Amino acid sequence: MTRRILITGSASGIGAATARALAAPGMAFALHTRANRQGVERTADAVREAGGTAALIFGDLEDAGAPEGIVIEAAAALGGLDVLVANAGFADRTPVASLTAAGFVKSQAVIAQGFFALAQAAYPFLAAGTAPRLIAVSSFVAHLFRTDTPTFPASAAAKAAVEALVKALAIEWSPGITVNAVAPGYTRKEAGAHRALNDAQWQETLGRIPLRRLGEPAEVAAAIAFLASEGAGYITGQVLHVDGGICI
C-alpha cells in the first residue's frame, strides 16, 4: 500500500532529513520548498534512490492562498494524503525592542498562520487517508526563556501558537487523525545555510546543552518518522522534544 506524504520545507535540513528517513518502496512524497529548486531536487533524488516516488511543489507560505494550493497540488499529485509534515519556517532572534510589527507578523504568517492554513486544507484528505498523521515542527524557542540564552520572541510566539493548535486539533480530529509536534533544539545546519548565532555564541550555547553537542537533522527526522508510523497510533496532542536536554 502506498503511503502519501507531504513535507513542507523539504529542500534542506530537517525537512530533507525527514524525507530520507521515510523514503522506501511504497512511499510517495510531495516535496515542497519556497524557492530552493536545487535543494529539493537533491531530496527527490534521495527519495527515488531509496525506492520512493517524489513530486516537487513550490510556494511561499506567506502568500495568500499558497498553503491551501500546496495541499491541493500535493493531494492531486499523490492521489490523496496520509501524512502532512509541516516543517517550513525560519528563526528570528530580533529582540522585542528592535522587532517591527511587520517582522512579528511575518513570523506569524509563515509559521502559525501557515500551519493553520495547511492543516485546514489537509483535513478532508487526511480524513480519507490511511493511518493519517499531522506532524508540526515546533522549536525549543517556544519553551526556553533564560537570561543567559538568546531569545527568539517572534519565532517563539509563532511556534507556541503552532503547539496550541496541535493540541486543539488533536481533540477536534480525534479519533481518526493523530496530531503531534516535534520540538527540535539547536540543530546543525547544512554548509552555507543561514545561522542565527555566530561561532562564539554557538560555543557558549553548547555548554548549556546537557548532551554538549548540536542535534543532527537525522535525529529530529527519526522522531518525526516515528510519529508518522502506524506504531504511533496511540499518541496524539503531544510535543516531543528532541533537544539534547536543553529544555529540561
VOGU-3710 file (C-alpha; in Angstrom, 3 decimals, decimal comma):
1> mtrrilitgs> 0,000/0,000/0,000  1,347/3,423/-0,951  1,785/5,947/1,866  1,305/9,517/0,642  3,351/12,179/2,396  3,617/15,965/2,052  6,635/17,629/3,672  6,925/21,397/3,608  10,377/22,936/3,678  11,977/19,764/2,352
11> asgigaatar> 14,879/21,221/0,359  17,323/21,040/3,271  17,748/20,456/6,987  15,063/18,673/8,972  12,595/18,507/6,080  15,087/16,863/3,746  16,256/14,516/6,510  12,637/13,512/7,178  12,114/12,613/3,536  15,263/10,495/3,606
21> alaapgmafa> 14,185/8,815/6,862  10,794/7,851/5,442  11,900/7,038/1,913  11,286/3,432/0,891  9,399/1,455/-1,738  5,710/2,305/-1,448  6,350/5,802/-0,122  5,110/8,645/-2,336  6,221/12,184/-1,490  5,184/15,698/-2,343
31> lhtranrqgv> 8,302/17,700/-1,523  7,741/21,415/-1,002  10,118/24,357/-0,988  9,644/28,071/-1,317  12,306/28,541/-3,982  15,252/26,155/-3,441  14,857/24,044/-6,570  18,363/22,615/-6,423  17,935/21,508/-2,824  14,519/19,933/-3,271
41> ertadavrea> 15,726/18,103/-6,360  18,537/16,592/-4,259  15,954/15,455/-1,725  13,829/13,963/-4,506  16,849/12,098/-5,871  17,488/10,570/-2,434  13,845/9,502/-2,152  13,915/7,864/-5,562  17,196/6,098/-4,861  15,521/4,537/-1,800
51> ggtaalifgd> 12,628/3,282/-3,925  10,064/6,008/-3,302  8,471/8,494/-5,678  8,612/12,273/-5,470  6,706/15,235/-6,869  8,038/18,777/-6,394  5,872/21,652/-5,185  6,847/25,318/-4,934  5,176/28,108/-2,987  5,691/30,781/-0,343
61> ledagapegi> 3,580/30,063/2,750  3,330/33,798/3,379  1,386/34,340/0,152  -2,403/34,396/0,388  -3,830/31,052/-0,681  -0,415/29,396/-1,011  -0,765/26,836/1,835  -4,117/25,677/0,504  -2,698/25,473/-3,009  0,273/23,425/-1,812
71> vieaaaalgg> -2,004/20,876/-0,139  -4,336/20,618/-3,121  -1,429/20,215/-5,530  0,145/17,550/-3,310  -3,085/15,580/-2,979  -3,619/15,725/-6,733  -0,083/14,524/-7,422  -0,249/11,695/-4,889  -3,889/10,690/-5,242  -4,634/11,684/-1,663
81> ldvlvanagf> -2,762/12,348/1,559  -1,904/10,215/4,587  0,789/12,307/6,282  1,467/16,031/6,439  4,727/17,204/7,985  4,527/20,979/8,449  8,192/21,849/8,692  8,755/25,079/6,744  9,730/28,090/8,818  12,608/30,289/9,928
91> adrtpvaslt> 14,208/31,640/13,105  14,156/35,329/14,040  16,084/36,333/17,156  15,413/40,065/16,849  14,792/41,371/20,395  11,397/42,871/21,130  12,874/46,364/21,434  14,031/46,166/17,810  11,278/43,970/16,387  8,982/45,741/13,964
101> aagfvksqav> 5,300/44,982/13,627  5,995/43,728/10,124  8,700/41,387/11,406  6,411/39,962/14,068  3,588/39,493/11,582  5,905/37,716/9,139  6,728/35,017/11,712  3,058/34,586/12,489  2,122/34,464/8,804  4,671/31,861/7,767
111> iaqgffalaq> 4,763/29,703/10,906  1,430/29,960/12,749  -0,975/31,048/10,039  0,855/28,837/7,535  0,354/25,795/9,764  -3,298/26,659/10,380  -3,999/27,004/6,656  -2,103/23,815/5,773  -3,975/21,847/8,419  -7,371/23,210/7,464
121> aaypflaagt> -6,806/22,428/3,784  -5,396/18,971/4,544  -8,240/17,845/6,792  -10,542/16,302/4,157  -7,639/14,490/2,521  -6,242/13,173/5,810  -9,712/12,136/6,965  -9,946/9,952/3,866  -6,389/8,650/4,259  -4,886/5,573/5,895
131> aprliavssf> -3,498/5,926/9,453  -3,478/9,698/8,934  -0,923/11,835/10,691  -0,392/15,596/11,036  3,012/16,489/12,436  4,214/20,033/13,074  7,826/21,010/13,568  7,922/23,407/16,502  11,070/24,569/18,319  12,718/24,775/21,707
141> vahlfrtdtp> 12,448/28,570/21,418  8,807/28,317/22,485  9,944/26,802/25,800  13,391/28,148/26,737  13,479/31,593/28,355  16,635/32,307/30,369  18,791/35,349/30,983  21,885/33,506/29,707  20,288/32,294/26,469  19,326/34,244/23,347
151> tfpasaaaka> 15,576/34,596/22,888  13,616/34,492/19,655  10,478/36,486/20,521  8,705/36,446/17,156  9,595/32,839/16,420  8,735/31,736/19,960  5,293/33,309/19,799  4,595/31,711/16,425  5,812/28,257/17,474  3,825/28,439/20,715
161> avealvkala> 0,745/29,135/18,614  1,532/26,075/16,495  1,738/23,888/19,600  -1,584/25,233/20,879  -3,169/24,426/17,521  -1,696/20,922/17,660  -3,460/20,286/20,965  -6,741/21,776/19,745  -6,637/19,751/16,532  -5,803/16,565/18,417
171> iewspgitvn> -9,152/16,973/20,185  -11,164/18,112/17,182  -9,800/15,492/14,790  -9,965/12,503/17,130  -10,330/9,641/16,895  -9,357/9,395/13,237  -6,285/11,620/12,816  -3,365/11,943/15,207  -1,822/15,393/15,576  1,549/15,935/17,223
181> avapgytrke> 4,574/18,221/17,200  8,316/17,742/17,417  10,344/20,496/19,101  13,982/20,383/17,991  16,729/22,048/19,972  19,808/23,653/18,463  20,288/21,593/15,315  23,224/21,509/12,911  22,714/23,485/9,714  23,964/22,486/6,300
191> agahralnda> 27,063/24,231/4,946  26,184/27,681/3,675  22,827/27,841/5,477  21,878/30,914/7,489  22,752/30,577/11,174  21,001/32,503/13,906  24,117/32,542/16,145  27,757/33,332/15,419  30,645/30,959/16,264  31,264/32,410/19,736
201> qwqetlgrip> 27,576/32,211/20,610  27,451/28,604/19,424  30,338/27,662/21,720  28,627/29,298/24,704  25,381/27,545/23,823  26,951/24,079/23,646  27,913/24,389/27,293  24,244/24,774/28,237  23,081/21,660/26,394  23,217/18,604/28,687
211> lrrlgepaev> 24,407/16,377/25,821  27,075/19,003/24,951  26,505/18,979/21,194  24,206/20,141/18,459  21,456/17,864/17,277  21,603/16,349/13,829  18,739/16,773/11,358  18,559/12,973/11,080  17,894/12,694/14,823  14,916/15,041/14,584
221> aaaiaflase> 13,769/13,236/11,440  13,803/9,915/13,296  11,294/11,298/15,811  9,080/12,630/13,021  9,264/9,305/11,196  8,125/7,500/14,335  5,152/9,823/14,800  4,270/9,261/11,131  4,310/5,500/11,554  1,391/3,209/12,303
231> gagyitgqvl> 3,166/2,320/15,548  2,451/5,824/16,857  -1,293/5,413/16,518  -1,977/5,931/20,251  -0,017/9,189/20,505  -1,804/12,483/19,880  -1,701/16,060/21,138  1,927/15,714/22,229  5,072/17,819/21,819  8,134/15,576/21,563
241> hvdggici> 11,329/17,421/22,447  14,459/16,407/20,520  16,777/18,970/22,059  19,664/17,296/23,853  18,000/18,145/27,164  18,199/21,933/26,880  14,524/22,325/27,864  14,711/20,082/30,933
//
